[in-house]
Amino acid sequence: MRGAGLLVIFMGLIGGVAIRLAMPVLTERAETLNAITLYDRQAMVSVMGELRSSLAGYLWAKTDEYTHGGVLLRPMTEREKRERTAREASSADEIAHHENETSVIPERERDPRRFWGEIERQVKPFFDVRHHFHRPVREVLPLYRFMTWVDPTFVPGYLVGAQMLLFENKKHLPQAIDFLKEGARNNPRSIALFTELGRYALVYQGDHAQAERYFRHAIANGSDWMPQNPFERDGLLNAYRWLAILKKRAGRLQEARRWAQQGLTRFPSDPVLGRLGH
Amino acid sequence: MRVPTWQVCRSLTTAGLLETVRRKDLYVVLILTILMVLGASAFRIFGVSGLEIFVKDVTFLAIGVLSTVLTVLIAARQLPDEVQRRTIYPLLARPITRGQLLLGKWLTAFVTASVSFLILAGTAYALLLLLGIPLKPIFGQYLLLKLMGIGWLCALVVALSVYLTPSANMTLSLILAFGSGLFGRLLLMAHWEHGVSALWLNLLYGVLPHYDLFDMGQKVVYDWSLVPWWVLSAMGLYALTSGGLYLLLGWLRFCKQVLG
């Protein structure tokens, strides 16, 4: 037991030193997004990098749990979707959108365990997921701050965090934009962050010139690779869509068509680009 | 003349607690608690405010995991240590039965693990208050339910220690304790997706351990209101009957076991 205690202290000290050593290199990782370079340098640093990414991922998963007061949701199985046997979660506010999700703990009518099911519904957080309300956004906002602080390369944290800031209060627009800009500084090769900055400039600030600069930056970032990450992939697709729409609204139809056709070379089956490109 | 059971239990528990202090088991709890305090204080140092739910979540996760591991470690060594150190022979040479010894060992494990848990929970409570994070009255019910769970887990581990080697016992006990929630989920999925009958499901569910139901930590984290008292009574009854059954099974084996 004493040995275990000493081991914990020792591991804590080693962990502290490792975090300190890892800090500057991880900041560089955020700027280059080149994990291979990082792993080639120091094994210890790569381990700490993984730890930070894992913590950010854990916090990301936790945000959903926090907004539901600890009630856990899960995707519905194919059978549940087909037969509509499980209660489908739906939101009574605009904080979160649910599609084909149900609660992990089943409702009384569907629970074959009867007594044990009732006990579980009492000792664990549970509510009827149909038309449910969420906890205030301000309770999860710090998590977005924390997850991007822990891992500055965690792009989804910046994207959704900025949206949540704005959702809590429309007056938070400058903070939301600052948050996105911080993300863009930490991830200069990200596509999604620049597309989102462009969308904010266009939709909330009405600054068409600035929006165009951001969309062009996003497209330039995605010019030589096709992202597999859904956030970045959507970012690239939306950058083409927004640019085409922007030009169309300005009456520059030729340019709108050109951007849409350029987008179609990357996303041939997109119906929006298809309409704008013809 | 046989020694009364309560006297055996009292002596063994006192000796067990002294042994725990001598072995400095509580040091581990204190070290872990200090690490928790330092970890939580880091939020103040780095200026990340508004993370109250996160701090509570991590705190109750730590209490749940640490108290379970400590309980298994404490309970798993009660009987094997006596056999290994050969102190079981002078113990059984006294006018006490093997049943009394087994019960005494369970009580020793229960009291020691409960004290460790209460120290952990008390420190966490004080720490949260210090950070300006109050807890709702459901915390009281959480403590009560968790103590029942510790008693139940001690019975399971002490009984298994008669059947298995210490390392196998610890491994299996930890799997049963941490995996209990998952077993239930898998059974439910088997029922919905593969048509396992409700009767079989309930039979299997009744046999499987339900340590996860003794943990209301998530309800404390999200400030839910008090749970009806019948739920705690039902869980107390479950802990009593199920734990009693485990000890009975352990006793049946222990009585026939050739020691040494």
Contacts between the chains, C-beta under 8 A, distances in Angstrom:
chain1	res1	chain2	res2	distance
A	1	B	23	5.8
A	1	B	24	6.0
A	1	B	25	4.9
A	1	B	27	6.9
A	1	B	28	5.2
A	1	B	73	7.9
A	2	B	23	7.8
A	2	B	24	5.1
A	2	B	27	6.2
A	2	B	28	7.9
A	4	B	28	5.7
A	5	B	24	7.7
A	5	B	27	5.2
A	5	B	28	4.8
A	5	B	31	4.5
A	8	B	28	7.7
A	8	B	31	5.7
A	8	B	32	6.8
A	8	B	35	6.8
A	9	B	31	6.6
A	12	B	35	6.4
A	59	B	54	7.6
A	62	B	54	7.2
A	62	B	57	7.1
A	66	B	53	5.6
A	66	B	54	7.9
A	69	B	222	4.4
A	69	B	224	7.4
A	70	B	218	4.4
A	70	B	219	7.0
A	70	B	221	6.2
A	70	B	222	4.3
A	70	B	224	7.8
A	77	B	189	7.9
A	77	B	192	7.5
A	77	B	193	6.2
A	79	B	192	7.2
A	79	B	193	5.9
A	80	B	192	7.3
A	85	B	192	7.2
A	104	B	185	7.2
A	106	B	188	6.7
A	111	B	188	7.9
A	112	B	188	7.7
A	112	B	191	5.7
A	112	B	198	3.9
A	112	B	201	5.5
A	112	B	202	7.0
A	113	B	184	8.0
A	113	B	188	7.6
A	113	B	201	7.0
A	113	B	202	6.5
A	113	B	205	5.9
A	114	B	202	7.7
A	115	B	234	7.8
A	116	B	184	7.8
A	116	B	202	7.9
A	116	B	205	5.8
A	116	B	210	7.3
A	116	B	213	7.9
A	119	B	213	5.9
A	119	B	231	6.1
A	119	B	234	6.3
A	119	B	235	6.9
A	120	B	184	7.7
A	120	B	213	6.3
A	122	B	227	5.2
A	122	B	228	6.6
A	122	B	231	4.5
A	123	B	145	7.1
A	123	B	213	5.6
A	123	B	214	8.0
A	123	B	215	7.6
A	123	B	216	5.1
A	123	B	219	7.0
A	123	B	227	6.4
A	123	B	231	6.5
A	123	B	235	7.6
A	124	B	216	7.7
A	124	B	218	6.2
A	124	B	219	7.1
A	125	B	218	5.3
A	125	B	219	5.9
A	125	B	222	5.9
A	125	B	224	6.4
A	135	B	222	7.9
A	138	B	50	7.2
A	139	B	50	7.6
A	139	B	52	7.9
A	139	B	53	5.9
A	141	B	50	6.7
A	142	B	48	6.2
A	142	B	49	6.9
A	142	B	50	3.8
A	142	B	51	4.7
A	142	B	54	7.4
A	143	B	51	7.1
A	143	B	54	6.3
A	145	B	48	6.5
A	146	B	48	5.5
A	146	B	51	6.2
A	146	B	54	7.1
A	149	B	46	7.7
A	149	B	48	7.0
